[in-house]
Amino acid sequence: DREWAFINAAVARLIPADELGPGAKEAGVPEFVDRQLNTPYATGSIWYMQGPFNPDVPKEMGYQLPLVPKQIYNLGIA
C-alpha cells in the first residue's frame, strides 16, 4: 500500500494534470509501472544473474549489479 501510494504521488508530481489534459496518474502510469514490474524482464527471470558482480568494470561489460529492476524500484521507493 505504501509503495502504491508513493508511485501515485510521484507520477502526479512529475506530470500533473493541467488545463491541457490529464497527467500521468490519470493516464494510467501507475498501473503501467505495476504491470511492467511483473514481467520476466523486471523480475530478472530472463537475465543471467550469476556472479561475480563487479560494478567497477568498464560499462562495455554490461550490467554488474545483483539486483533486478523490480528490486531497484523497491529500494528506491523505500
TIDOBA-50847 format. One record per atom (N, C-alpha, C, CB): atom name; residue in one letter; x negated, z, y. Coordinates in steps of 0.1 Angstrom, whole numbers, plus 2048, in hexadecimal, padded with zeros to 3 digits. Glycine has a CB too. Layout:
<recs>
<rec atom="CA" rest="a" px="X" pz="Z" py="Y"/>
...
</recs>
This chain:
<recs>
<rec atom="N" rest="d" px="7F8" pz="800" py="7F4"/>
<rec atom="CA" rest="d" px="800" pz="800" py="800"/>
<rec atom="C" rest="d" px="7F7" pz="800" py="80D"/>
<rec atom="CB" rest="d" px="809" pz="80C" py="800"/>
<rec atom="N" rest="r" px="7EC" pz="808" py="80C"/>
<rec atom="CA" rest="r" px="7E4" pz="808" py="818"/>
<rec atom="C" rest="r" px="7DD" pz="7FB" py="81A"/>
<rec atom="CB" rest="r" px="7D9" pz="813" py="817"/>
<rec atom="N" rest="e" px="7D8" pz="7F4" py="80F"/>
<rec atom="CA" rest="e" px="7D2" pz="7E7" py="811"/>
<rec atom="C" rest="e" px="7DB" pz="7DD" py="816"/>
<rec atom="CB" rest="e" px="7CC" pz="7E3" py="804"/>
<rec atom="N" rest="w" px="7E8" pz="7DD" py="811"/>
<rec atom="CA" rest="w" px="7F2" pz="7D4" py="815"/>
<rec atom="C" rest="w" px="7F5" pz="7D6" py="824"/>
<rec atom="CB" rest="w" px="7FF" pz="7D5" py="80D"/>
<rec atom="N" rest="a" px="7F6" pz="7E2" py="829"/>
<rec atom="CA" rest="a" px="7F8" pz="7E5" py="837"/>
<rec atom="C" rest="a" px="7ED" pz="7E0" py="83F"/>
<rec atom="CB" rest="a" px="7FB" pz="7F4" py="839"/>
<rec atom="N" rest="f" px="7E1" pz="7E2" py="83A"/>
<rec atom="CA" rest="f" px="7D5" pz="7DD" py="842"/>
<rec atom="C" rest="f" px="7D5" pz="7CE" py="843"/>
<rec atom="CB" rest="f" px="7C8" pz="7E2" py="83B"/>
<rec atom="N" rest="i" px="7D7" pz="7C7" py="838"/>
<rec atom="CA" rest="i" px="7D7" pz="7B8" py="839"/>
<rec atom="C" rest="i" px="7E2" pz="7B3" py="843"/>
<rec atom="CB" rest="i" px="7D9" pz="7B2" py="82B"/>
<rec atom="N" rest="n" px="7EE" pz="7B9" py="842"/>
<rec atom="CA" rest="n" px="7F8" pz="7B5" py="84B"/>
<rec atom="C" rest="n" px="7F4" pz="7B8" py="85A"/>
<rec atom="CB" rest="n" px="805" pz="7BD" py="848"/>
<rec atom="N" rest="a" px="7EF" pz="7C3" py="85D"/>
<rec atom="CA" rest="a" px="7EB" pz="7C7" py="86A"/>
<rec atom="C" rest="a" px="7DF" pz="7BE" py="86F"/>
<rec atom="CB" rest="a" px="7E7" pz="7D5" py="86B"/>
<rec atom="N" rest="a" px="7D6" pz="7BB" py="866"/>
<rec atom="CA" rest="a" px="7CA" pz="7B3" py="86A"/>
<rec atom="C" rest="a" px="7CE" pz="7A5" py="86D"/>
<rec atom="CB" rest="a" px="7C0" pz="7B3" py="85E"/>
<rec atom="N" rest="v" px="7D6" pz="79E" py="865"/>
<rec atom="CA" rest="v" px="7DA" pz="790" py="867"/>
<rec atom="C" rest="v" px="7E3" pz="78F" py="874"/>
<rec atom="CB" rest="v" px="7E1" pz="78A" py="85B"/>
<rec atom="N" rest="a" px="7EB" pz="79A" py="876"/>
<rec atom="CA" rest="a" px="7F4" pz="79A" py="882"/>
<rec atom="C" rest="a" px="7EB" pz="79B" py="88F"/>
<rec atom="CB" rest="a" px="7FE" pz="7A5" py="881"/>
<rec atom="N" rest="r" px="7E0" pz="7A2" py="88E"/>
<rec atom="CA" rest="r" px="7D7" pz="7A4" py="899"/>
<rec atom="C" rest="r" px="7CF" pz="798" py="89B"/>
<rec atom="CB" rest="r" px="7CE" pz="7B0" py="897"/>
<rec atom="N" rest="l" px="7CA" pz="791" py="891"/>
<rec atom="CA" rest="l" px="7C2" pz="785" py="892"/>
<rec atom="C" rest="l" px="7C9" pz="779" py="897"/>
<rec atom="CB" rest="l" px="7BB" pz="782" py="885"/>
<rec atom="N" rest="i" px="7D5" pz="777" py="892"/>
<rec atom="CA" rest="i" px="7DD" pz="76C" py="896"/>
<rec atom="C" rest="i" px="7EB" pz="771" py="899"/>
<rec atom="CB" rest="i" px="7DD" pz="760" py="88C"/>
<rec atom="N" rest="p" px="7EE" pz="776" py="8A5"/>
<rec atom="CA" rest="p" px="7FB" pz="77C" py="8A8"/>
<rec atom="C" rest="p" px="806" pz="771" py="8AA"/>
<rec atom="CB" rest="p" px="7FA" pz="785" py="8B3"/>
<rec atom="N" rest="a" px="812" pz="774" py="8A8"/>
<rec atom="CA" rest="a" px="81D" pz="76B" py="8AC"/>
<rec atom="C" rest="a" px="81D" pz="76B" py="8BB"/>
<rec atom="CB" rest="a" px="82B" pz="770" py="8A6"/>
<rec atom="N" rest="d" px="821" pz="760" py="8C1"/>
<rec atom="CA" rest="d" px="823" pz="75F" py="8CF"/>
<rec atom="C" rest="d" px="82E" pz="755" py="8D2"/>
<rec atom="CB" rest="d" px="816" pz="75A" py="8D6"/>
<rec atom="N" rest="e" px="82F" pz="751" py="8DF"/>
<rec atom="CA" rest="e" px="83A" pz="748" py="8E3"/>
<rec atom="C" rest="e" px="839" pz="73A" py="8DD"/>
<rec atom="CB" rest="e" px="83B" pz="747" py="8F2"/>
<rec atom="N" rest="l" px="82D" pz="737" py="8D8"/>
<rec atom="CA" rest="l" px="82B" pz="72A" py="8D2"/>
<rec atom="C" rest="l" px="82F" pz="729" py="8C3"/>
<rec atom="CB" rest="l" px="81D" pz="725" py="8D4"/>
<rec atom="N" rest="g" px="830" pz="735" py="8BD"/>
<rec atom="CA" rest="g" px="833" pz="734" py="8AE"/>
<rec atom="C" rest="g" px="830" pz="741" py="8A7"/>
<rec atom="CB" rest="g" px="82D" pz="729" py="8A8"/>
<rec atom="N" rest="p" px="831" pz="741" py="89A"/>
<rec atom="CA" rest="p" px="82E" pz="74C" py="892"/>
<rec atom="C" rest="p" px="820" pz="74F" py="891"/>
<rec atom="CB" rest="p" px="834" pz="74A" py="884"/>
<rec atom="N" rest="g" px="81D" pz="75C" py="88E"/>
<rec atom="CA" rest="g" px="80F" pz="760" py="88C"/>
<rec atom="C" rest="g" px="80C" pz="75F" py="87D"/>
<rec atom="CB" rest="g" px="80C" pz="76E" py="891"/>
<rec atom="N" rest="a" px="800" pz="764" py="879"/>
<rec atom="CA" rest="a" px="7FC" pz="764" py="86B"/>
<rec atom="C" rest="a" px="805" pz="76C" py="862"/>
<rec atom="CB" rest="a" px="7EE" pz="769" py="86A"/>
<rec atom="N" rest="k" px="80A" pz="777" py="867"/>
<rec atom="CA" rest="k" px="812" pz="780" py="85F"/>
<rec atom="C" rest="k" px="81F" pz="778" py="85C"/>
<rec atom="CB" rest="k" px="815" pz="78D" py="866"/>
<rec atom="N" rest="e" px="825" pz="772" py="866"/>
<rec atom="CA" rest="e" px="832" pz="76B" py="864"/>
<rec atom="C" rest="e" px="830" pz="75E" py="85B"/>
<rec atom="CB" rest="e" px="838" pz="767" py="871"/>
<rec atom="N" rest="a" px="824" pz="759" py="85C"/>
<rec atom="CA" rest="a" px="821" pz="74D" py="854"/>
<rec atom="C" rest="a" px="81E" pz="750" py="845"/>
<rec atom="CB" rest="a" px="816" pz="745" py="85B"/>
<rec atom="N" rest="g" px="81D" pz="75C" py="842"/>
<rec atom="CA" rest="g" px="81B" pz="760" py="834"/>
<rec atom="C" rest="g" px="80C" pz="761" py="830"/>
<rec atom="CB" rest="g" px="821" pz="756" py="82B"/>
<rec atom="N" rest="v" px="804" pz="764" py="839"/>
<rec atom="CA" rest="v" px="7F6" pz="765" py="836"/>
<rec atom="C" rest="v" px="7F3" pz="771" py="82D"/>
<rec atom="CB" rest="v" px="7ED" pz="766" py="843"/>
<rec atom="N" rest="p" px="7F9" pz="77D" py="82F"/>
<rec atom="CA" rest="p" px="7F7" pz="788" py="826"/>
<rec atom="C" rest="p" px="7FA" pz="784" py="817"/>
<rec atom="CB" rest="p" px="7FF" pz="794" py="82A"/>
<rec atom="N" rest="e" px="805" pz="77D" py="815"/>
<rec atom="CA" rest="e" px="809" pz="779" py="808"/>
<rec atom="C" rest="e" px="7FF" pz="76F" py="802"/>
<rec atom="CB" rest="e" px="817" pz="773" py="807"/>
<rec atom="N" rest="f" px="7FA" pz="766" py="80A"/>
<rec atom="CA" rest="f" px="7F0" pz="75D" py="806"/>
<rec atom="C" rest="f" px="7E3" pz="764" py="802"/>
<rec atom="CB" rest="f" px="7EC" pz="753" py="812"/>
<rec atom="N" rest="v" px="7DE" pz="76D" py="80A"/>
<rec atom="CA" rest="v" px="7D2" pz="775" py="806"/>
<rec atom="C" rest="v" px="7D4" pz="77C" py="7F9"/>
<rec atom="CB" rest="v" px="7CE" pz="77E" py="812"/>
<rec atom="N" rest="d" px="7E0" pz="783" py="7F8"/>
<rec atom="CA" rest="d" px="7E2" pz="78A" py="7EC"/>
<rec atom="C" rest="d" px="7E2" pz="781" py="7E0"/>
<rec atom="CB" rest="d" px="7F0" pz="791" py="7ED"/>
<rec atom="N" rest="r" px="7E8" pz="776" py="7E0"/>
<rec atom="CA" rest="r" px="7E8" pz="76D" py="7D5"/>
<rec atom="C" rest="r" px="7DA" pz="767" py="7D2"/>
<rec atom="CB" rest="r" px="7F2" pz="761" py="7D8"/>
<rec atom="N" rest="q" px="7D3" pz="764" py="7DC"/>
<rec atom="CA" rest="q" px="7C5" pz="75F" py="7DA"/>
<rec atom="C" rest="q" px="7BC" pz="769" py="7D4"/>
<rec atom="CB" rest="q" px="7BF" pz="75B" py="7E8"/>
<rec atom="N" rest="l" px="7BE" pz="776" py="7D7"/>
<rec atom="CA" rest="l" px="7B6" pz="781" py="7D1"/>
<rec atom="C" rest="l" px="7B9" pz="783" py="7C2"/>
<rec atom="CB" rest="l" px="7B7" pz="78D" py="7D9"/>
<rec atom="N" rest="n" px="7C3" pz="77D" py="7BD"/>
<rec atom="CA" rest="n" px="7C6" pz="77E" py="7AF"/>
<rec atom="C" rest="n" px="7C4" pz="771" py="7A7"/>
<rec atom="CB" rest="n" px="7D5" pz="782" py="7AE"/>
<rec atom="N" rest="t" px="7BB" pz="769" py="7AD"/>
<rec atom="CA" rest="t" px="7B7" pz="75C" py="7A6"/>
<rec atom="C" rest="t" px="7AA" pz="75E" py="79E"/>
<rec atom="CB" rest="t" px="7B5" pz="751" py="7B0"/>
<rec atom="N" rest="p" px="7A7" pz="755" py="795"/>
<rec atom="CA" rest="p" px="79B" pz="757" py="78D"/>
<rec atom="C" rest="p" px="78E" pz="757" py="796"/>
<rec atom="CB" rest="p" px="799" pz="74B" py="783"/>
<rec atom="N" rest="y" px="78F" pz="750" py="7A1"/>
<rec atom="CA" rest="y" px="783" pz="750" py="7AA"/>
<rec atom="C" rest="y" px="781" pz="75E" py="7B0"/>
<rec atom="CB" rest="y" px="785" pz="746" py="7B6"/>
<rec atom="N" rest="a" px="78C" pz="764" py="7B5"/>
<rec atom="CA" rest="a" px="78B" pz="771" py="7BC"/>
<rec atom="C" rest="a" px="788" pz="77C" py="7B3"/>
<rec atom="CB" rest="a" px="797" pz="774" py="7C4"/>
<rec atom="N" rest="t" px="78C" pz="77B" py="7A6"/>
<rec atom="CA" rest="t" px="789" pz="786" py="79D"/>
<rec atom="C" rest="t" px="77C" pz="784" py="796"/>
<rec atom="CB" rest="t" px="795" pz="787" py="793"/>
<rec atom="N" rest="g" px="776" pz="779" py="798"/>
<rec atom="CA" rest="g" px="769" pz="776" py="792"/>
<rec atom="C" rest="g" px="769" pz="772" py="784"/>
<rec atom="CB" rest="g" px="760" pz="782" py="793"/>
<rec atom="N" rest="s" px="775" pz="76F" py="77F"/>
<rec atom="CA" rest="s" px="775" pz="76B" py="770"/>
<rec atom="C" rest="s" px="76F" pz="75D" py="76E"/>
<rec atom="CB" rest="s" px="784" pz="76B" py="76C"/>
<rec atom="N" rest="i" px="76D" pz="755" py="778"/>
<rec atom="CA" rest="i" px="766" pz="748" py="776"/>
<rec atom="C" rest="i" px="758" pz="748" py="77B"/>
<rec atom="CB" rest="i" px="76F" pz="73D" py="77D"/>
<rec atom="N" rest="w" px="753" pz="754" py="77F"/>
<rec atom="CA" rest="w" px="746" pz="755" py="784"/>
<rec atom="C" rest="w" px="73C" pz="75A" py="77A"/>
<rec atom="CB" rest="w" px="745" pz="75E" py="791"/>
<rec atom="N" rest="y" px="72F" pz="756" py="77B"/>
<rec atom="CA" rest="y" px="725" pz="75D" py="773"/>
<rec atom="C" rest="y" px="721" pz="76A" py="77A"/>
<rec atom="CB" rest="y" px="718" pz="753" py="771"/>
<rec atom="N" rest="m" px="724" pz="775" py="773"/>
<rec atom="CA" rest="m" px="722" pz="782" py="77A"/>
<rec atom="C" rest="m" px="719" pz="78B" py="772"/>
<rec atom="CB" rest="m" px="730" pz="789" py="77B"/>
<rec atom="N" rest="q" px="70F" pz="785" py="76B"/>
<rec atom="CA" rest="q" px="704" pz="78C" py="765"/>
<rec atom="C" rest="q" px="6F9" pz="78D" py="76F"/>
<rec atom="CB" rest="q" px="700" pz="786" py="757"/>
<rec atom="N" rest="g" px="6F2" pz="799" py="76F"/>
<rec atom="CA" rest="g" px="6E7" pz="79B" py="778"/>
<rec atom="C" rest="g" px="6DB" pz="792" py="773"/>
<rec atom="CB" rest="g" px="6E3" pz="7A9" py="778"/>
<rec atom="N" rest="p" px="6D0" pz="793" py="77A"/>
<rec atom="CA" rest="p" px="6CD" pz="79C" py="785"/>
<rec atom="C" rest="p" px="6D3" pz="797" py="792"/>
<rec atom="CB" rest="p" px="6BE" pz="79F" py="786"/>
<rec atom="N" rest="f" px="6D7" pz="7A0" py="79A"/>
<rec atom="CA" rest="f" px="6DC" pz="79D" py="7A8"/>
<rec atom="C" rest="f" px="6D1" pz="7A1" py="7B2"/>
<rec atom="CB" rest="f" px="6E9" pz="7A4" py="7AB"/>
<rec atom="N" rest="n" px="6CD" pz="797" py="7B9"/>
<rec atom="CA" rest="n" px="6C2" pz="799" py="7C3"/>
<rec atom="C" rest="n" px="6C6" pz="793" py="7D0"/>
<rec atom="CB" rest="n" px="6B4" pz="793" py="7BE"/>
<rec atom="N" rest="p" px="6CB" pz="79B" py="7D9"/>
<rec atom="CA" rest="p" px="6D0" pz="796" py="7E6"/>
<rec atom="C" rest="p" px="6C5" pz="791" py="7EF"/>
<rec atom="CB" rest="p" px="6D8" pz="7A0" py="7ED"/>
<rec atom="N" rest="d" px="6B8" pz="793" py="7EC"/>
<rec atom="CA" rest="d" px="6AD" pz="78F" py="7F4"/>
<rec atom="C" rest="d" px="6A7" pz="782" py="7F1"/>
<rec atom="CB" rest="d" px="6A2" pz="79A" py="7F3"/>
<rec atom="N" rest="v" px="6AD" pz="77B" py="7E7"/>
<rec atom="CA" rest="v" px="6A8" pz="76D" py="7E4"/>
<rec atom="C" rest="v" px="6AD" pz="763" py="7EE"/>
<rec atom="CB" rest="v" px="6AD" pz="769" py="7D5"/>
<rec atom="N" rest="p" px="6A7" pz="757" py="7EF"/>
<rec atom="CA" rest="p" px="6AC" pz="74D" py="7F8"/>
<rec atom="C" rest="p" px="6BA" pz="74A" py="7F6"/>
<rec atom="CB" rest="p" px="6A3" pz="741" py="7F7"/>
<rec atom="N" rest="k" px="6C1" pz="746" py="800"/>
<rec atom="CA" rest="k" px="6CF" pz="742" py="800"/>
<rec atom="C" rest="k" px="6D2" pz="737" py="7F6"/>
<rec atom="CB" rest="k" px="6D4" pz="73E" py="80E"/>
<rec atom="N" rest="e" px="6C8" pz="72E" py="7F4"/>
<rec atom="CA" rest="e" px="6C9" pz="723" py="7EA"/>
<rec atom="C" rest="e" px="6CC" pz="728" py="7DC"/>
<rec atom="CB" rest="e" px="6BD" pz="71A" py="7EA"/>
<rec atom="N" rest="m" px="6C9" pz="735" py="7D9"/>
<rec atom="CA" rest="m" px="6CA" pz="73A" py="7CC"/>
<rec atom="C" rest="m" px="6D9" pz="73E" py="7C9"/>
<rec atom="CB" rest="m" px="6C1" pz="746" py="7CA"/>
<rec atom="N" rest="g" px="6E1" pz="73D" py="7D3"/>
<rec atom="CA" rest="g" px="6F0" pz="740" py="7D1"/>
<rec atom="C" rest="g" px="6F3" pz="74F" py="7D3"/>
<rec atom="CB" rest="g" px="6F3" pz="73C" py="7C3"/>
<rec atom="N" rest="y" px="6FF" pz="752" py="7D0"/>
<rec atom="CA" rest="y" px="705" pz="75F" py="7D2"/>
<rec atom="C" rest="y" px="6FE" pz="769" py="7CA"/>
<rec atom="CB" rest="y" px="714" pz="75F" py="7CF"/>
<rec atom="N" rest="q" px="6FA" pz="775" py="7D0"/>
<rec atom="CA" rest="q" px="6F1" pz="77E" py="7C9"/>
<rec atom="C" rest="q" px="6F7" pz="78C" py="7C9"/>
<rec atom="CB" rest="q" px="6E4" pz="77E" py="7CE"/>
<rec atom="N" rest="l" px="704" pz="78E" py="7C9"/>
<rec atom="CA" rest="l" px="709" pz="79C" py="7C9"/>
<rec atom="C" rest="l" px="712" pz="79E" py="7BC"/>
<rec atom="CB" rest="l" px="712" pz="79F" py="7D6"/>
<rec atom="N" rest="p" px="712" pz="7AA" py="7B7"/>
<rec atom="CA" rest="p" px="71A" pz="7AD" py="7AB"/>
<rec atom="C" rest="p" px="729" pz="7AE" py="7AE"/>
<rec atom="CB" rest="p" px="715" pz="7B9" py="7A4"/>
<rec atom="N" rest="l" px="72D" pz="7AB" py="7BA"/>
<rec atom="CA" rest="l" px="73C" pz="7AC" py="7BE"/>
<rec atom="C" rest="l" px="743" pz="79F" py="7BF"/>
<rec atom="CB" rest="l" px="73D" pz="7B3" py="7CC"/>
<rec atom="N" rest="v" px="74F" pz="79F" py="7BA"/>
<rec atom="CA" rest="v" px="757" pz="793" py="7BB"/>
<rec atom="C" rest="v" px="75F" pz="794" py="7C8"/>
<rec atom="CB" rest="v" px="761" pz="791" py="7AF"/>
<rec atom="N" rest="p" px="765" pz="789" py="7CD"/>
<rec atom="CA" rest="p" px="76D" pz="789" py="7DA"/>
<rec atom="C" rest="p" px="777" pz="794" py="7DB"/>
<rec atom="CB" rest="p" px="773" pz="77C" py="7DC"/>
<rec atom="N" rest="k" px="77F" pz="796" py="7D0"/>
<rec atom="CA" rest="k" px="789" pz="7A1" py="7D1"/>
<rec atom="C" rest="k" px="783" pz="7AE" py="7D4"/>
<rec atom="CB" rest="k" px="791" pz="7A1" py="7C3"/>
<rec atom="N" rest="q" px="777" pz="7B1" py="7CE"/>
<rec atom="CA" rest="q" px="770" pz="7BE" py="7D0"/>
<rec atom="C" rest="q" px="76B" pz="7BF" py="7DE"/>
<rec atom="CB" rest="q" px="765" pz="7C0" py="7C6"/>
<rec atom="N" rest="i" px="766" pz="7B4" py="7E4"/>
<rec atom="CA" rest="i" px="761" pz="7B4" py="7F1"/>
<rec atom="C" rest="i" px="76D" pz="7B6" py="7FB"/>
<rec atom="CB" rest="i" px="75A" pz="7A6" py="7F5"/>
<rec atom="N" rest="y" px="778" pz="7B0" py="7F9"/>
<rec atom="CA" rest="y" px="784" pz="7B3" py="801"/>
<rec atom="C" rest="y" px="788" pz="7C1" py="801"/>
<rec atom="CB" rest="y" px="78F" pz="7AA" py="7FD"/>
<rec atom="N" rest="n" px="789" pz="7C7" py="7F5"/>
<rec atom="CA" rest="n" px="78D" pz="7D5" py="7F3"/>
<rec atom="C" rest="n" px="783" pz="7DE" py="7FA"/>
<rec atom="CB" rest="n" px="78D" pz="7D8" py="7E4"/>
<rec atom="N" rest="l" px="776" pz="7DC" py="7F9"/>
<rec atom="CA" rest="l" px="76C" pz="7E4" py="800"/>
<rec atom="C" rest="l" px="76D" pz="7E3" py="80F"/>
<rec atom="CB" rest="l" px="75E" pz="7E1" py="7FC"/>
<rec atom="N" rest="g" px="76F" pz="7D6" py="814"/>
<rec atom="CA" rest="g" px="771" pz="7D4" py="822"/>
<rec atom="C" rest="g" px="77D" pz="7DB" py="828"/>
<rec atom="CB" rest="g" px="771" pz="7C5" py="825"/>
<rec atom="N" rest="i" px="788" pz="7DB" py="821"/>
<rec atom="CA" rest="i" px="794" pz="7E1" py="825"/>
<rec atom="C" rest="i" px="793" pz="7F0" py="826"/>
<rec atom="CB" rest="i" px="7A0" pz="7DD" py="81C"/>
<rec atom="N" rest="a" px="78C" pz="7F6" py="81B"/>
<rec atom="CA" rest="a" px="78A" pz="804" py="81B"/>
<rec atom="C" rest="a" px="782" pz="809" py="827"/>
<rec atom="CB" rest="a" px="783" pz="808" py="80E"/>
</recs>
